[in-house]
Amino acid sequence: MFKQRKNKTFKYKPRFSEENRTDVGLDDNFDTKEFSSKWRRQSGSNVHVKGALPVKTLILVLVLLLLCMYLLEKKYM
């Protein structure tokens, strides 16, 4: 009664497959697994996201701000 949808099919051919390794300039002694592991180690170690200020500095600034607010309130009231 109703037409069933067919699953999509793709003719995918990987760009860097083992069959295409006859390109000029590729070194046969080159180990791609070793390269990819080195790449992951290097790229992962260089990504360090730092906050604007350390937590200790923020707490110190907050305490000093509260102390100043308290002193100013006592002085002018």
C-alpha positions in Angstrom: 0.0 0.0 0.0 2.7 2.5 1.0 6.1 2.6 -0.6 8.9 1.8 1.8 12.0 4.1 1.7 15.2 2.4 0.6 18.3 3.0 2.5 20.8 5.3 0.8 23.8 3.7 -0.7 27.1 5.4 -1.5 29.9 4.4 -3.7 32.7 5.6 -1.4 36.3 5.1 -2.4 38.8 6.2 0.2 41.3 8.8 -0.9 44.3 7.3 0.8 43.7 3.6 0.4 46.4 1.0 0.1 45.7 0.6 -3.6 46.6 4.2 -4.3 50.0 4.1 -2.7 51.8 4.1 -6.1 51.9 7.9 -6.1 55.2 9.5 -6.7 57.0 10.8 -3.6 55.6 8.3 -1.1 58.2 6.6 1.0 57.6 2.9 1.4 59.4 2.9 4.7 57.0 5.5 6.1 54.9 4.1 8.9 51.5 5.9 8.9 50.5 4.5 12.3 53.6 5.9 13.9 53.0 9.3 12.2 49.4 9.4 13.3 50.3 8.6 16.9 53.0 11.3 16.9 50.5 13.7 15.5 47.9 13.0 18.2 50.5 13.3 20.9 51.8 16.6 19.6 48.5 18.2 18.8 46.9 17.1 22.1 49.8 18.5 24.2 49.8 21.9 22.6 46.1 22.6 23.4 46.0 24.2 26.8 43.1 26.4 27.6 43.9 28.7 30.6 41.4 30.8 32.5 41.7 34.5 32.8 43.0 34.3 36.4 43.7 31.5 38.8 41.1 30.6 41.4 43.3 31.7 44.3 43.7 35.2 42.7 39.9 35.5 42.2 39.2 34.6 45.8 41.8 37.1 47.0 40.3 39.9 44.9 36.8 39.0 46.1 37.9 39.1 49.8 39.6 42.4 49.3 36.5 43.8 47.5 34.2 42.7 50.3 36.6 44.2 52.9 36.7 47.5 51.1 32.9 47.6 50.8 32.6 46.9 54.5 35.1 49.6 55.5 33.4 52.2 53.2 30.0 51.4 54.5 31.2 51.8 58.2 33.0 55.1 57.3 30.1 56.8 55.5 27.2 55.6 57.7 
